[in-house]
């Protein structure tokens, strides 16, 4: 099993059991690794320890419960395995800079206003553009009720799809100058709902002529159907001749996808690239030049 797949299965297990008592011992046993190897593997892929991931996600889901339910703060704390309301409050303030009670009071009205503004400005997200074969058949926006961390996530969903091949991407492009000669890892968290064809994270490195130097669209590991939040990544080299780097989330056909917590980090040569090798599909020599070969 590859490293990324192992971490994804572990995250799926944690997401399904955020309200259960999970320890480093139980998680490493679930993955079939020693505690030391599992801890090193998880931190290498995700950038944080399993315990930090659990705490952050429990706090994030707790913030949703604070806004969408009238559940008592103590009960929320105990539900997510905090030993007391005080320990929950300390952890909550570290992330949201407000105690839970004040967060509930302040954010309810703020988010309601943001949602009204978002409805008036669909397909307008600072820094992001909507592109693809049929962008008018899709919608992108901000979701203040579903997110991995913070207060919101971005989403892309189909609106009026006529065929399974129609696609759209929520994307952006930036200069490659700061990453030339580096190996670059793009990661984010993705959640899907009823994706009939596929969706995927993607990244492309281009030169000054618009030629593709490096590219990966997760063609060999697409995301289908309905999935909870999980961690996905792409690793590409950025050659000296690179001029631009483009990235985003791709949705083909019907469905909805949420994205959150995009991150770029440089990695060493020990981290394998995910670049699509087009040469594997090429024959060594030209064939059937006289059109006489039988099928």
N, C-alpha and C positions, 0 to 999 in steps of 0.2 A: 504493500500500500504506500503511495507517495505521501510526502510530508504534508502537503497542503490538504489532501483528502482526509488524512488523519485528524488534522486540526478542525476541519469543517465538520466532521462527524462528532467531534467532541463539543464544538460550539452548538450543534443541533441538540445534543444531549443536555447541555446546560440551559439552552433556551426553553426546552420542554420541562425543565425542573428547577426553574429559578426560585420557587418557593420551598424547595427541599433542601435538606442539609447536604451540601456537597463539599468534599474535602479534596486536597491534593492527592491523598491516597486513593479515594474512590474514583477520581477522574483518571488518574494514571492507570489504575486497574481496568477501567472501562476501555481505555485505548490499548491496553496490553503492553505498557512500557513501565520502566522503573520511574520513580518519582523524579529523579534527577534528569533523566533523558526526556521525559514528558515536559517538564518545566522548561528545559532549554529549547525544545522543539516549539512549544507554544509561543514562547517569548520571541523566538526568531521569526516566526511567521506573522504574529499579530502585533508585536511590539510592546506588549504588556504581559504581566503574569496572569494565570487563570484566576487567581483570587481577585485581582484588580478588575478583570473583565466582569466577573460575577458581581462584584460590588457596584460597578458602574451601571450594569444592565438592571440590577435590582432597583437602584435609585431611579433610573430612567423610567422603568415601568411603574414605580411608585409615584412618580410625578404625574403620570397619566391618570392613575387612580385618584390622586388628589383633585384633579381637575374634572374628571368625568363621573365620580361617585361621591357619596357622602360618607364613605368608609372612615371610621375613626383612625386617627394617626397612630395610636398605639397598636391597633389591630393590623395596620399596614406594616408597621415595623416588625411585629412578631411573624406576620405572614411571610416576610422575606428574610427570616432567620436572624434578625437583629435581636440581641439579648434584652434591649430596653429601648424605650422611646428616646432616651438621652443619646445612646450610641447611634441610633438612626438619624437623629437630628444633626449630630456632628458630621456624619458621613454625607448627609444631604446638603449641608451648608458648604462643604468642601467643593461640591460640584456646582450648585446653583446659587451659592452666596446668599441664600435666604433660608431661614428655618421653614419647615414644611407648612406650618399654619399661615405664615405670612405669604409664602409662595402661592398657596391655594387662593388666598384673598386677592392678591395683586394680579396674578397671571390670568385668572378667569376673564376679567374684563379686557385685558390687553390682547389676549389671543382671539377673543371674539371680534375685536376691531381688526386685527390682522387678517382674519379669515374673510371679513367683508371686503377689505382692500384686495385680497388675493382673488376673490371671485370677480372683481371688476377688472383685474389685470391678468387674466389667464394667459399662459404661455409667456409670461414676462418674469424671468428670474435673473437677478443681477449676475452678469458674467456668463450666463448660459444661453445657448441658442437651440432652437428646434429645427432639425434638418432631416433628410432621408428621402425615400422615394415618394411618400405621400404624407408630408408633415401636416397637411390640413385634416387628415383623418385621425390625428392623435392630439393629445393635450398634455402639456407639462405644467407643473405648478408646485406650490409648497403645501405640505400637509402638517398641520399643527397638532394633530391627534395621533399620528403614527410616526415614530422616529426611533432611531437607535440610541442617540445621545442628544443632549441639548434641548431645544424647543421645537424643532421642525426637521422635516426631511424633504427631499425633492421627489417628485413622482412623474412617471410617464405612463399614459394609458391610452388604449385604443378607443375611438369614438364611433367611427363609421367605416368599418372594414368590409371590403367587398371580396377580398381573396386572402389566402394565407401568406402570400409573398410580399404584401405591403409592409413597409417598415418605417420606423422613425428613430431618431437618436437625439438625446439631450446631450449636448457636447460643448466643448470649448477648445480653443487653440492658443498656445503661447510660444514664445521664442525658446529655442533650444540652447541658447548661449551659455546658461549657467550649468548645463549638464553635459556638455560635449566631452567625449572620451570617458564618460561614466556609464555604469550599468544602473538603470533606473527601475525602481519597483513602484508600481501604482497599486494601491489597495483601497478597498471601500467595503461597506456593508450593504447587502442587497436583500430585499424581501419581495416576494412575488405573490400574485393572486391570479389564478386561472389563466396562466400563460399557455396557450394552445400550441403555438409553434416553438419559439424559444426567445430568450433574452440573454444578454451577455454584457459584461464589461469589455471595453476595447481601448486600445492605444495604438497610435501610429506615429512613426518618426519619418519626416520628409526632408529632402534636400531643397536647394534653391530652385530647382527646375520642377518641383512638384512630384518628383519620383519618390516612391515609397522605399525607405531603407530598412525599416523594421516594422513589423505589424503583428498584432494578435487580437482576435475577436472571440476567443474562447470557443472556436468552432469545434474543438475536440472535447469540450467540457461545458456544453450549454446548460442553461437553467430552464426547467420546464415546470408547468403546473403551479401548485401553491406551495410556497416554502416560507419558513420563518427567517428572521434575520440571520445572515451568515457572512463570513469573511471571504472575500475573493481577491485575487491579485494577478498582476501581469508584470513580467520582468523583461525589459528590452535594453539592448545596448544603444547608446547615442553616439554615432560616429562623428568624427571631426567635421565632416561635410554637412552635418545636420543643420537645418534652419528652423524648423518648427516641430512642435509636438502637439498632437491632437488626441483627445480622449473623451470618453463619455459612456453612456449606457444605451444599449441597442435593444429595441423591442420589435420583433417580427410577428405580425398577425395580432390576434386578439389577446387581451390581458392587461394587467397593470403591474408596474414595478416601482418600488420605492428604493432610493439610494441615500446613503448618509455617510459622513466621516471619510471623505476622500483624503488620501494621503500619498505624498511622493517622498521616497527616501532613496538615497544611493546605497547600493550593496556591492559586496566584493565579488570576485570571479568565482567564488565557491557556490554562489547562488545561481542555479541554472536559469537561462533565459527561456521564455515561452514563445519566442519568435516563430512564426509559421514558416517552415522550410518548404518553399515552393518547388525546390529542385527534386524533391522526392517523387513528384508527380510527372517528372520529365523522363522521356526515354533517352537512352544513350546515343542513339542514332536516328535519323529520319527513317520513316517506314512507308511502305506502299506508294512509292513514287510513280509507279506506272499504273496504279489503280487496278491491280490484278489479284491482290490478296483477297481470299474469301473471308467473310466475317466469322 
